[in-house]
Amino acid sequence: MSAQLAHPACVARILEAALDVFSEQGYGASIEQIASRANVARQTIYNHFGGKQELFATALERAIAALFETVKTEDALLRERLIRFGLAFRARVLSPRSIRLHRVLTGEAPRVPDLARSFFDRCFLGSTAQMAGVLERAMRDGELRRDDARETARLFMEMLIGLERWRVLLGGAAPDPAAEKDVVTRLVDHFLRAYAPHAGKAVRSAR
């Protein structure tokens, strides 16, 4: 690793620059453009990430990992953590940058299928697996009724963004920030009612 990349702040700057440049310029953007945006040498990026595809994949993984910190912590009850996650999830997935990246990847998929598969595996399957781990624990603790955790995670995240994502992708307006807390709270409460434990089970999230 280069001396520059010994500092986590430098790594974070490169990964943020990569997502910004890819969303603005498409996957045809060069390492030189990303290095310039991050204010590092081009060779620094090559030394650490090897190339454009690994840089892109790592940037996505880091973004997802940061997002799930909001729900994996044990500092609050399940309902509060799911609301906190829902707000962060919608803010990221429905942001202008994420929408641009989604369009870029959709357009590039036929030309760069490995990139598309990597995006699907690391973003869609990866985020579902992380949420499944959270919900599996809640099921074991009696906070949710027992069901397939991975399918439950997929349904929960689709509830949060499914229709809105398509609306924004197709040119519709972004959600009103002032209404987001109410929207997410309502969706989380619908989800918790649908997966409420059977009668007699303790529900720690409802206390």
N, CA, C and O of each residue as an XYZ file, in Angstrom:
828
protein
N       0.853     -1.199      0.000
C       0.000      0.000      0.000
C       0.880      1.237      0.000
O       1.906      1.265      0.680
N       0.506      2.239     -0.735
C       1.299      3.450     -0.785
C       1.171      4.228      0.509
O       0.253      4.001      1.299
N       2.113      5.161      0.721
C       2.057      5.967      1.939
C       0.768      6.759      2.007
O       0.190      6.927      3.080
N       0.311      7.253      0.840
C      -0.920      8.030      0.838
C      -2.093      7.220      1.373
O      -2.923      7.728      2.126
N      -2.149      5.944      0.970
C      -3.305      5.126      1.328
C      -3.200      4.544      2.721
O      -4.073      3.780      3.131
N      -2.127      4.894      3.480
C      -2.075      4.498      4.873
C      -3.125      5.253      5.679
O      -3.453      4.846      6.794
N      -3.645      6.318      5.147
C      -4.613      7.148      5.856
C      -6.027      6.820      5.387
O      -6.325      6.957      4.200
N      -6.905      6.389      6.298
C      -8.275      6.057      5.905
C      -8.992      7.206      5.196
O      -9.821      6.977      4.316
N      -8.671      8.434      5.580
C      -9.332      9.576      4.942
C      -9.001      9.635      3.455
O      -9.833     10.057      2.652
N      -7.808      9.222      3.086
C      -7.420      9.224      1.676
C      -8.192      8.150      0.909
O      -8.658      8.386     -0.205
N      -8.322      6.967      1.518
C      -9.106      5.894      0.899
C     -10.538      6.364      0.673
O     -11.092      6.201     -0.415
N     -11.130      6.948      1.709
C     -12.511      7.421      1.603
C     -12.646      8.459      0.506
O     -13.639      8.463     -0.222
N     -11.656      9.348      0.375
C     -11.707     10.388     -0.652
C     -11.655      9.791     -2.055
O     -12.364     10.250     -2.951
N     -10.826      8.775     -2.250
C     -10.740      8.126     -3.559
C     -12.053      7.429     -3.903
O     -12.537      7.535     -5.030
N     -12.627      6.719     -2.939
C     -13.853      5.968     -3.216
C     -15.034      6.909     -3.486
O     -15.861      6.638     -4.358
N     -15.107      7.994     -2.748
C     -16.161      8.975     -3.009
C     -15.963      9.624     -4.370
O     -16.924      9.837     -5.109
N     -14.720      9.936     -4.700
C     -14.433     10.531     -6.008
C     -14.810      9.569     -7.127
O     -15.337      9.991     -8.157
N     -14.542      8.272     -6.932
C     -14.886      7.280     -7.956
C     -16.383      7.255     -8.211
O     -16.815      7.261     -9.364
N     -17.185      7.228     -7.142
C     -18.635      7.204     -7.333
C     -19.133      8.483     -7.992
O     -20.016      8.443     -8.849
N     -18.567      9.614     -7.593
C     -18.969     10.883     -8.206
C     -18.652     10.902     -9.705
O     -19.503     11.253    -10.522
N     -17.426     10.523    -10.055
C     -16.999     10.603    -11.451
C     -17.750      9.582    -12.310
O     -18.176      9.908    -13.417
N     -17.915      8.366    -11.820
C     -18.653      7.368    -12.591
C     -20.099      7.812    -12.820
O     -20.653      7.613    -13.901
N     -20.703      8.415    -11.794
C     -22.095      8.851    -11.953
C     -22.215     10.008    -12.938
O     -23.237     10.151    -13.609
N     -21.185     10.824    -13.025
C     -21.213     11.991    -13.919
C     -20.775     11.654    -15.340
O     -21.362     12.140    -16.306
N     -19.735     10.815    -15.467
C     -19.117     10.564    -16.772
C     -19.463      9.197    -17.356
O     -19.185      8.939    -18.527
N     -20.069      8.315    -16.549
C     -20.296      6.954    -17.011
C     -19.089      6.084    -16.752
O     -18.061      6.555    -16.265
N     -19.218      4.797    -17.084
C     -18.126      3.871    -16.806
C     -16.920      4.124    -17.709
O     -15.837      3.595    -17.461
N     -17.101      4.919    -18.735
C     -15.978      5.284    -19.584
C     -15.036      6.282    -18.950
O     -13.991      6.593    -19.522
N     -15.383      6.792    -17.779
C     -14.507      7.731    -17.075
C     -13.143      7.085    -16.828
O     -13.048      5.873    -16.634
N     -12.113      7.889    -16.837
C     -10.756      7.363    -16.697
C     -10.277      7.418    -15.255
O     -10.786      8.185    -14.437
N      -9.288      6.585    -14.966
C      -8.626      6.632    -13.661
C      -8.012      8.011    -13.434
O      -7.981      8.505    -12.307
N      -7.526      8.626    -14.504
C      -6.941      9.961    -14.388
C      -7.960     10.966    -13.858
O      -7.631     11.801    -13.015
N      -9.189     10.887    -14.348
C     -10.228     11.802    -13.875
C     -10.524     11.582    -12.395
O     -10.712     12.532    -11.636
N     -10.562     10.315    -12.001
C     -10.839      9.997    -10.599
C      -9.687     10.456     -9.715
O      -9.910     11.020     -8.644
N      -8.461     10.218    -10.160
C      -7.299     10.650     -9.384
C      -7.288     12.168     -9.210
O      -6.980     12.677     -8.133
N      -7.628     12.883    -10.285
C      -7.668     14.333    -10.207
C      -8.721     14.797     -9.211
O      -8.472     15.708     -8.421
N      -9.901     14.173     -9.243
C     -10.974     14.564     -8.318
C     -10.580     14.277     -6.869
O     -10.902     15.046     -5.964
N      -9.873     13.149     -6.663
C      -9.476     12.776     -5.301
C      -8.180     13.444     -4.863
O      -7.793     13.346     -3.698
N      -7.506     14.125     -5.791
C      -6.233     14.801     -5.512
C      -5.154     13.807     -5.070
O      -4.446     14.027     -4.087
N      -5.050     12.701     -5.829
C      -3.989     11.719     -5.614
C      -3.349     11.403     -6.962
O      -3.880     11.766     -8.011
N      -2.217     10.732     -6.924
C      -1.565     10.306     -8.159
C      -2.325      9.138     -8.778
O      -2.877      8.298     -8.067
N      -2.350      9.091    -10.093
C      -3.007      7.994    -10.798
C      -2.452      6.640    -10.360
O      -3.205      5.688    -10.158
N      -1.107      6.562    -10.214
C      -0.487      5.288     -9.853
C      -0.904      4.831     -8.460
O      -0.919      3.634     -8.173
N      -1.240      5.778     -7.603
C      -1.709      5.419     -6.267
C      -2.965      4.564     -6.359
O      -3.101      3.581     -5.632
N      -3.881      4.930     -7.247
C      -5.114      4.167     -7.410
C      -4.814      2.792     -8.000
O      -5.348      1.783     -7.538
N      -3.961      2.755     -9.019
C      -3.606      1.463     -9.616
C      -2.925      0.551     -8.597
O      -3.213     -0.645     -8.543
N      -2.026      1.110     -7.790
C      -1.307      0.298     -6.816
C      -2.244     -0.351     -5.813
O      -2.026     -1.489     -5.396
N      -3.276      0.366     -5.430
C      -4.145     -0.136     -4.369
C      -5.333     -0.945     -4.895
O      -5.719     -1.948     -4.295
N      -5.906     -0.510     -6.008
C      -7.135     -1.140     -6.489
C      -6.948     -1.977     -7.754
O      -7.828     -2.757     -8.117
N      -5.822     -1.822     -8.416
C      -5.550     -2.632     -9.597
C      -6.150     -2.089    -10.875
O      -5.484     -2.100    -11.910
N      -7.359     -1.624    -10.841
C      -8.016     -1.130    -12.039
C      -9.384     -0.571    -11.735
O      -9.804     -0.493    -10.581
N     -10.065     -0.186    -12.787
C     -11.326      0.538    -12.656
C     -12.438     -0.321    -12.054
O     -13.199      0.147    -11.207
N     -12.530     -1.578    -12.493
C     -13.635     -2.410    -12.019
C     -13.525     -2.687    -10.521
O     -14.525     -2.626     -9.805
N     -12.332     -2.988    -10.050
C     -12.156     -3.249     -8.621
C     -12.372     -1.981     -7.804
O     -12.917     -2.039     -6.702
N     -11.954     -0.850     -8.330
C     -12.191      0.423     -7.659
C     -13.684      0.670     -7.505
O     -14.156      1.047     -6.432
N     -14.418      0.455     -8.583
C     -15.861      0.678     -8.565
C     -16.537     -0.264     -7.572
O     -17.381      0.158     -6.781
N     -16.161     -1.543     -7.617
C     -16.766     -2.534     -6.734
C     -16.473     -2.226     -5.269
O     -17.348     -2.355     -4.413
N     -15.236     -1.816     -4.987
C     -14.867     -1.494     -3.608
C     -15.635     -0.280     -3.112
O     -16.074     -0.249     -1.962
N     -15.799      0.707     -3.960
C     -16.556      1.907     -3.580
C     -17.987      1.546     -3.215
O     -18.534      2.060     -2.239
N     -18.595      0.658     -4.005
C     -19.962      0.231     -3.710
C     -20.030     -0.534     -2.389
O     -20.931     -0.306     -1.581
N     -19.087     -1.433     -2.173
C     -19.089     -2.229     -0.944
C     -18.926     -1.357      0.290
O     -19.598     -1.564      1.300
N     -18.029     -0.381      0.204
C     -17.826      0.515      1.350
C     -19.092      1.319      1.651
O     -19.455      1.512      2.811
N     -19.755      1.783      0.597
C     -20.967      2.569      0.792
C     -22.044      1.728      1.469
O     -22.741      2.210      2.362
N     -22.182      0.471      1.046
C     -23.193     -0.419      1.630
C     -22.852     -0.733      3.086
O     -23.731     -0.722      3.948
N     -21.579     -1.011      3.359
C     -21.167     -1.328      4.723
C     -21.480     -0.178      5.677
O     -21.954     -0.402      6.791
N     -21.215      1.042      5.241
C     -21.509      2.211      6.085
C     -23.001      2.339      6.335
O     -23.426      2.696      7.434
N     -23.787      2.052      5.324
C     -25.235      2.160      5.447
C     -25.778      1.198      6.498
O     -26.654      1.569      7.279
N     -25.274     -0.021      6.527
C     -25.815     -1.028      7.437
C     -25.352     -0.858      8.872
O     -25.880     -1.519      9.766
N     -24.386      0.006      9.114
C     -24.018      0.298     10.494
C     -25.195      0.918     11.243
O     -25.276      0.812     12.467
N     -26.108      1.564     10.516
C     -27.241      2.224     11.163
C     -28.232      1.236     11.760
O     -29.018      1.608     12.631
N     -28.213     -0.015     11.310
C     -29.201     -0.978     11.791
C     -28.574     -2.128     12.565
O     -29.278     -2.844     13.277
N     -27.268     -2.318     12.438
C     -26.621     -3.438     13.118
C     -26.290     -3.144     14.575
O     -26.118     -4.070     15.368
N     -26.200     -1.892     14.930
C     -25.871     -1.552     16.311
C     -27.000     -1.967     17.242
O     -28.153     -2.078     16.825
N     -26.665     -2.193     18.495
C     -27.658     -2.622     19.487
C     -28.022     -1.472     20.428
O     -28.379     -1.703     21.583
N     -27.933     -0.237     19.934
C     -28.150      0.920     20.800
C     -29.616      1.339     20.879
O     -29.933      2.314     21.559
N     -30.508      0.632     20.206
C     -31.913      1.019     20.197
C     -32.763     -0.215     19.920
O     -32.243     -1.258     19.523
N     -34.066     -0.094     20.129
C     -34.987     -1.191     19.842
C     -35.139     -1.370     18.331
O     -34.789     -0.490     17.544
N     -35.669     -2.528     17.952
C     -35.727     -2.893     16.539
C     -36.464     -1.856     15.702
O     -35.974     -1.463     14.644
N     -37.618     -1.411     16.150
C     -38.404     -0.454     15.358
C     -37.602      0.810     15.083
O     -37.564      1.301     13.955
N     -36.964      1.329     16.118
C     -36.186      2.560     15.942
C     -35.023      2.344     14.978
O     -34.726      3.215     14.160
N     -34.362      1.187     15.068
C     -33.227      0.912     14.179
C     -33.686      0.734     12.736
O     -32.999      1.164     11.810
N     -34.837      0.107     12.539
C     -35.352     -0.061     11.176
C     -35.758      1.281     10.572
O     -35.548      1.512      9.381
N     -36.332      2.157     11.373
C     -36.675      3.496     10.879
C     -35.409      4.258     10.506
O     -35.345      4.891      9.452
N     -34.408      4.194     11.370
C     -33.147      4.872     11.097
C     -32.510      4.342      9.809
O     -32.021      5.112      8.982
N     -32.526      3.019      9.656
C     -32.002      2.421      8.434
C     -32.813      2.858      7.223
O     -32.247      3.222      6.193
N     -34.144      2.823      7.345
C     -35.002      3.183      6.215
C     -34.740      4.592      5.718
O     -34.717      4.834      4.511
N     -34.544      5.519      6.638
C     -34.247      6.898      6.245
C     -32.910      6.979      5.513
O     -32.803      7.643      4.483
N     -31.893      6.302      6.046
C     -30.574      6.332      5.409
C     -30.593      5.604      4.066
O     -29.976      6.055      3.101
N     -31.296      4.489      4.009
C     -31.378      3.688      2.789
C     -32.035      4.470      1.660
O     -31.518      4.517      0.544
N     -33.171      5.078      1.952
C     -33.868      5.866      0.936
C     -33.046      7.076      0.523
O     -32.996      7.420     -0.658
N     -32.401      7.726      1.488
C     -31.588      8.903      1.155
C     -30.468      8.530      0.197
O     -30.143      9.303     -0.704
N     -29.873      7.354      0.378
C     -28.766      6.953     -0.495
C     -29.270      6.446     -1.838
O     -28.816      6.900     -2.888
N     -30.213      5.502     -1.805
C     -30.643      4.848     -3.047
C     -31.393      5.799     -3.967
O     -31.308      5.672     -5.188
N     -32.124      6.745     -3.399
C     -32.914      7.668     -4.208
C     -32.194      8.994     -4.450
O     -32.783      9.928     -4.993
N     -30.933      9.079     -4.054
C     -30.172     10.310     -4.273
C     -29.872     10.487     -5.760
O     -29.842      9.504     -6.501
N     -29.651     11.717     -6.204
C     -29.302     11.930     -7.620
C     -28.096     11.117     -8.065
O     -28.088     10.595     -9.180
N     -27.070     10.996     -7.214
C     -25.893     10.235     -7.615
C     -26.223      8.758     -7.815
O     -25.784      8.154     -8.793
N     -26.988      8.178     -6.901
C     -27.337      6.762     -7.034
C     -28.212      6.510     -8.253
O     -28.060      5.496     -8.934
N     -29.112      7.418     -8.523
C     -29.966      7.267     -9.706
C     -29.114      7.342    -10.976
O     -29.325      6.567    -11.909
N     -28.162      8.264    -11.017
C     -27.267      8.345    -12.184
C     -26.448      7.068    -12.338
O     -26.283      6.564    -13.449
N     -25.928      6.535    -11.211
C     -25.155      5.302    -11.273
C     -25.997      4.130    -11.759
O     -25.522      3.293    -12.527
N     -27.239      4.071    -11.312
C     -28.154      3.010    -11.759
C     -28.342      3.082    -13.272
O     -28.321      2.057    -13.954
N     -28.522      4.278    -13.785
C     -28.693      4.442    -15.234
C     -27.418      4.075    -15.988
O     -27.472      3.456    -17.050
N     -26.268      4.464    -15.429
C     -24.995      4.121    -16.058
C     -24.843      2.609    -16.155
O     -24.493      2.082    -17.212
N     -25.104      1.920    -15.069
C     -24.917      0.474    -15.043
C     -25.905     -0.249    -15.944
O     -25.559     -1.243    -16.583
N     -27.121      0.243    -15.994
C     -28.108     -0.359    -16.885
C     -27.654     -0.233    -18.335
O     -27.792     -1.172    -19.119
N     -27.113      0.933    -18.687
C     -26.648      1.141    -20.052
C     -25.391      0.345    -20.382
O     -25.203     -0.077    -21.523
N     -24.522      0.139    -19.377
C     -23.259     -0.543    -19.616
C     -23.377     -2.066    -19.535
O     -22.477     -2.775    -19.986
N     -24.471     -2.581    -18.967
C     -24.584     -4.023    -18.711
C     -24.333     -4.891    -19.938
O     -23.599     -5.873    -19.824
N     -24.909     -4.582    -21.123
C     -24.633     -5.447    -22.278
C     -23.174     -5.415    -22.719
O     -22.656     -6.405    -23.238
N     -22.510     -4.276    -22.513
C     -21.127     -4.127    -22.977
C     -20.119     -4.654    -21.965
O     -19.072     -5.185    -22.337
N     -20.443     -4.503    -20.677
C     -19.527     -4.944    -19.612
C     -20.310     -5.837    -18.642
O     -20.615     -5.414    -17.527
N     -20.635     -7.056    -19.052
C     -21.487     -7.918    -18.213
C     -20.853     -8.254    -16.866
O     -21.571     -8.421    -15.880
N     -19.533     -8.357    -16.801
C     -18.890     -8.649    -15.517
C     -19.140     -7.537    -14.509
O     -19.335     -7.795    -13.321
N     -19.135     -6.307    -14.989
C     -19.414     -5.164    -14.119
C     -20.842     -5.236    -13.598
O     -21.089     -5.012    -12.413
N     -21.778     -5.548    -14.486
C     -23.184     -5.632    -14.086
C     -23.390     -6.738    -13.059
O     -24.109     -6.548    -12.078
N     -22.765     -7.890    -13.280
C     -22.902     -8.992    -12.326
C     -22.296     -8.626    -10.979
O     -22.853     -8.937     -9.927
N     -21.149     -7.962    -11.028
C     -20.511     -7.546     -9.782
C     -21.403     -6.580     -9.013
O     -21.545     -6.685     -7.794
N     -22.002     -5.639     -9.739
C     -22.906     -4.676     -9.110
C     -24.093     -5.395     -8.481
O     -24.469     -5.096     -7.348
N     -24.678     -6.330     -9.201
C     -25.838     -7.061     -8.676
C     -25.451     -7.866     -7.436
O     -26.156     -7.847     -6.427
N     -24.325     -8.573     -7.522
C     -23.913     -9.417     -6.405
C     -23.563     -8.598     -5.172
O     -23.971     -8.930     -4.059
N     -22.805     -7.526     -5.376
C     -22.311     -6.773     -4.234
C     -23.349     -5.822     -3.667
O     -23.379     -5.586     -2.459
N     -24.198     -5.274     -4.520
C     -25.191     -4.303     -4.042
C     -26.506     -4.980     -3.672
O     -26.934     -4.919     -2.520
N     -27.136     -5.611     -4.628
C     -28.456     -6.179     -4.371
C     -28.373     -7.416     -3.474
O     -29.027     -7.462     -2.433
N     -27.585     -8.409     -3.858
C     -27.483     -9.614     -3.043
C     -26.744     -9.342     -1.738
O     -27.108     -9.876     -0.690
N     -25.704     -8.511     -1.805
C     -24.942     -8.202     -0.599
C     -25.775     -7.470      0.444
O     -25.727     -7.808      1.627
N     -26.533     -6.476      0.017
C     -27.343     -5.727      0.973
C     -28.477     -6.590      1.522
O     -28.833     -6.468      2.694
N     -29.048     -7.463      0.687
C     -30.082     -8.367      1.166
C     -29.531     -9.313      2.221
O     -30.191     -9.581      3.225
N     -28.327     -9.819      1.996
C     -27.714    -10.727      2.968
C     -27.455    -10.024      4.297
O     -27.661    -10.608      5.361
N     -27.005     -8.778      4.239
C     -26.743     -8.052      5.483
C     -28.036     -7.792      6.248
O     -28.073     -7.958      7.468
N     -29.091     -7.389      5.554
C     -30.357     -7.177      6.231
C     -30.921     -8.489      6.748
O     -31.534     -8.518      7.816
N     -30.726     -9.579      6.007
C     -31.196    -10.886      6.465
C     -30.557    -11.252      7.802
O     -31.215    -11.829      8.668
N     -29.274    -10.918      7.974
C     -28.607    -11.192      9.240
C     -29.251    -10.436     10.397
O     -29.403    -10.975     11.493
N     -29.626     -9.184     10.144
C     -30.287     -8.379     11.177
C     -31.648     -8.980     11.538
O     -31.986     -9.112     12.714
N     -32.417     -9.342     10.517
C     -33.764     -9.859     10.756
C     -33.740    -11.270     11.347
O     -34.608    -11.627     12.145
N     -32.751    -12.066     10.957
C     -32.594    -13.400     11.541
C     -32.395    -13.304     13.048
O     -32.967    -14.083     13.810
N     -31.588    -12.350     13.466
C     -31.373    -12.165     14.903
C     -32.664    -11.726     15.590
O     -32.980    -12.195     16.683
N     -33.405    -10.831     14.951
C     -34.679    -10.389     15.527
C     -35.665    -11.554     15.637
O     -36.440    -11.625     16.591
N     -35.636    -12.458     14.668
C     -36.500    -13.648     14.733
C     -36.089    -14.552     15.887
O     -36.945    -15.068     16.605
N     -34.801    -14.745     16.068
C     -34.319    -15.575     17.178
C     -34.684    -14.970     18.526
O     -34.967    -15.689     19.484
N     -34.677    -13.625     18.592
C     -34.985    -12.935     19.853
C     -36.480    -12.812     20.105
O     -36.887    -12.301     21.148
N     -37.310    -13.274     19.164
C     -38.745    -13.190     19.340
C     -39.353    -11.848     18.989
O     -40.512    -11.587     19.312
N     -38.579    -10.988     18.327
C     -39.096     -9.676     17.937
C     -39.893     -9.751     16.639
O     -40.753     -8.908     16.388
N     -39.612    -10.748     15.821
C     -40.335    -10.991     14.576
C     -40.715    -12.466     14.529
O     -40.043    -13.296     15.141
N     -41.774    -12.797     13.816
C     -42.132    -14.212     13.663
C     -41.125    -14.901     12.758
O     -40.527    -14.285     11.876
N     -40.957    -16.172     12.994
C     -39.990    -16.945     12.232
C     -40.432    -17.083     10.783
O     -41.571    -17.461     10.509
N     -39.526    -16.774      9.851
C     -39.771    -16.905      8.419
C     -38.406    -16.964      7.742
O     -37.371    -16.914      8.407
N     -38.411    -17.071      6.412
C     -37.152    -17.052      5.676
C     -36.550    -15.649      5.759
O     -37.122    -14.693      5.235
N     -35.404    -15.529      6.412
C     -34.841    -14.205      6.686
C     -34.433    -13.480      5.422
O     -34.600    -12.264      5.327
N     -33.899    -14.203      4.449
C     -33.454    -13.542      3.222
C     -34.647    -13.001      2.430
O     -34.606    -11.879      1.926
N     -35.695    -13.797      2.326
C     -36.888    -13.326      1.615
C     -37.539    -12.166      2.361
O     -38.014    -11.213      1.744
N     -37.559    -12.250      3.674
C     -38.113    -11.163      4.480
C     -37.314     -9.875      4.279
O     -37.889     -8.791      4.177
N     -35.996     -9.998      4.223
C     -35.149     -8.825      3.992
C     -35.426     -8.211      2.630
O     -35.529     -6.991      2.503
N     -35.546     -9.052      1.616
C     -35.823     -8.542      0.264
C     -37.148     -7.790      0.235
O     -37.242     -6.712     -0.352
N     -38.160     -8.354      0.863
C     -39.470     -7.708      0.882
C     -39.415     -6.376      1.630
O     -40.006     -5.389      1.191
N     -38.707     -6.351      2.755
C     -38.619     -5.116      3.531
C     -37.954     -4.002      2.733
O     -38.440     -2.871      2.719
N     -36.850     -4.314      2.070
C     -36.144     -3.266      1.322
C     -36.923     -2.834      0.081
O     -36.857     -1.674     -0.325
N     -37.658     -3.766     -0.516
C     -38.519     -3.380     -1.635
C     -39.653     -2.479     -1.162
O     -40.040     -1.547     -1.867
N     -40.180     -2.745      0.012
C     -41.195     -1.855      0.584
C     -40.653     -0.439      0.708
O     -41.361      0.531      0.440
N     -39.403     -0.328      1.114
C     -38.828      0.981      1.375
C     -38.609      1.801      0.103
O     -38.796      3.018      0.117
N     -38.215      1.150     -0.998
C     -37.801      1.943     -2.164
C     -38.384      1.524     -3.502
O     -38.228      2.241     -4.490
N     -39.060      0.365     -3.558
C     -39.435     -0.197     -4.857
C     -40.115      0.770     -5.814
O     -39.571      1.072     -6.876
N     -41.277      1.251     -5.459
C     -42.033      2.127     -6.346
C     -41.352      3.470     -6.531
O     -41.304      4.002     -7.640
N     -40.826      4.017     -5.445
C     -40.176      5.332     -5.517
C     -38.963      5.293     -6.449
O     -38.736      6.228     -7.217
N     -38.185      4.211     -6.379
C     -36.988      4.129     -7.218
C     -37.362      4.165     -8.688
O     -36.726      4.873     -9.469
N     -38.382      3.416     -9.077
C     -38.795      3.420    -10.476
C     -39.316      4.789    -10.892
O     -39.057      5.241    -12.008
N     -40.041      5.443    -10.009
C     -40.579      6.767    -10.333
C     -39.442      7.760    -10.595
O     -39.481      8.518    -11.565
N     -38.422      7.747     -9.713
C     -37.314      8.686     -9.873
C     -36.462      8.306    -11.086
O     -36.020      9.186    -11.824
N     -36.226      7.004    -11.302
C     -35.467      6.571    -12.472
C     -36.103      7.031    -13.776
O     -35.410      7.338    -14.746
N     -37.421      7.075    -13.785
C     -38.142      7.463    -14.994
C     -38.417      8.960    -15.068
O     -39.253      9.407    -15.854
N     -37.711      9.731    -14.248
C     -37.779     11.179    -14.371
C     -38.699     11.871    -13.404
O     -38.866     13.088    -13.484
N     -39.304     11.137    -12.488
C     -40.189     11.750    -11.509
C     -39.414     12.509    -10.443
O     -38.194     12.388    -10.331
N     -40.131     13.273     -9.681
C     -39.504     14.082     -8.637
C     -39.006     13.206     -7.492
O     -39.583     12.157     -7.206
N     -37.942     13.641     -6.849
C     -37.428     12.950     -5.671
C     -38.420     13.109     -4.515
O     -39.208     14.055     -4.511
N     -38.395     12.207     -3.546
C     -39.280     12.332     -2.394
C     -39.080     13.651     -1.649
O     -37.983     14.210     -1.637
N     -40.132     14.128     -1.042
C     -40.073     15.356     -0.247
C     -39.352     15.062      1.070
O     -39.855     14.267      1.865
N     -38.199     15.671      1.327
C     -37.460     15.377      2.569
C     -38.289     15.606      3.826
O     -38.118     14.897      4.817
N     -39.184     16.587      3.795
C     -39.980     16.891      4.980
C     -40.945     15.764      5.338
O     -41.375     15.656      6.486
N     -41.286     14.926      4.360
C     -42.245     13.843      4.594
C     -41.572     12.504      4.848
O     -42.249     11.526      5.165
N     -40.249     12.441      4.716
C     -39.564     11.147      4.768
C     -39.748     10.421      6.098
O     -39.964      9.209      6.097
N     -39.672     11.108      7.215
C     -39.809     10.432      8.514
C     -41.173      9.762      8.630
O     -41.269      8.628      9.098
N     -42.226     10.453      8.211
C     -43.567      9.870      8.285
C     -43.703      8.684      7.337
O     -44.293      7.663      7.691
N     -43.154      8.823      6.129
C     -43.246      7.746      5.138
C     -42.548      6.490      5.657
O     -43.117      5.399      5.628
N     -41.327      6.651      6.125
C     -40.548      5.494      6.582
C     -41.172      4.871      7.830
O     -41.232      3.648      7.947
N     -41.629      5.691      8.746
C     -42.269      5.169      9.960
C     -43.490      4.332      9.605
O     -43.702      3.257     10.168
N     -44.282      4.825      8.680
C     -45.478      4.082      8.267
C     -45.102      2.747      7.631
O     -45.732      1.728      7.919
N     -44.086      2.740      6.774
C     -43.665      1.499      6.117
C     -43.105      0.498      7.122
O     -43.407     -0.693      7.056
N     -42.296      0.983      8.041
C     -41.731      0.097      9.064
C     -42.835     -0.487      9.930
O     -42.796     -1.672     10.263
N     -43.809      0.317     10.297
C     -44.901     -0.194     11.122
C     -45.739     -1.225     10.369
O     -46.188     -2.203     10.967
N     -45.956     -1.025      9.073
C     -46.638     -2.044      8.268
C     -45.841     -3.347      8.287
O     -46.403     -4.428      8.460
N     -44.535     -3.232      8.108
C     -43.681     -4.416      8.087
C     -43.727     -5.140      9.426
O     -43.861     -6.363      9.459
N     -43.621     -4.411     10.522
C     -43.621     -5.041     11.837
C     -44.958     -5.702     12.153
O     -44.990     -6.740     12.813
N     -46.056     -5.119     11.694
C     -47.358     -5.775     11.892
C     -47.439     -7.073     11.089
O     -47.952     -8.082     11.572
N     -46.919     -7.032      9.846
C     -46.979     -8.219      8.995
C     -46.139     -9.360      9.552
O     -46.485    -10.529      9.382
N     -45.028     -9.023     10.223
C     -44.122    -10.046     10.752
C     -44.127    -10.092     12.275
O     -43.149    -10.506     12.897
N     -45.230     -9.667     12.864
C     -45.331     -9.711     14.323
C     -45.249    -11.153     14.806
O     -45.776    -12.054     14.153
N     -44.592    -11.384     15.949
C     -44.502    -12.749     16.470
C     -45.869    -13.275     16.860
O     -46.807    -12.508     17.078
N     -45.970    -14.577     16.945
C     -47.239    -15.195     17.320
C     -47.603    -14.810     18.750
O     -46.738    -14.435     19.541
N     -48.872    -14.905     19.067
C     -49.355    -14.540     20.396
C     -48.558    -15.276     21.462
O     -48.265    -16.465     21.333
N     -48.213    -14.544     22.518
C     -47.461    -15.148     23.602
C     -45.976    -14.898     23.515
O     -45.261    -15.087     24.500
N     -45.481    -14.467     22.329
C     -44.068    -14.151     22.173
C     -43.802    -12.719     22.636
O     -44.595    -11.817     22.368
N     -42.730    -12.526     23.304
C     -42.356    -11.170     23.722
C     -41.867    -10.383     22.525
O     -41.120    -10.903     21.697
N     -42.285     -9.133     22.429
C     -41.850     -8.268     21.335
C     -41.088     -7.104     21.936
O     -41.686     -6.103     22.332
N     -39.769     -7.229     22.007
C     -38.962     -6.208     22.633
C     -39.102     -4.869     21.925
O     -39.035     -3.824     22.572
N     -39.301     -4.878     20.564
C     -39.372     -3.623     19.818
C     -40.616     -2.825     20.108
O     -40.676     -1.643     19.770
N     -41.647     -3.452     20.746
C     -42.909     -2.750     20.988
C     -42.945     -2.152     22.378
O     -43.871     -1.408     22.700
N     -41.962     -2.457     23.211
C     -41.985     -1.933     24.570
C     -41.656     -0.458     24.593
O     -41.630      0.152     25.662
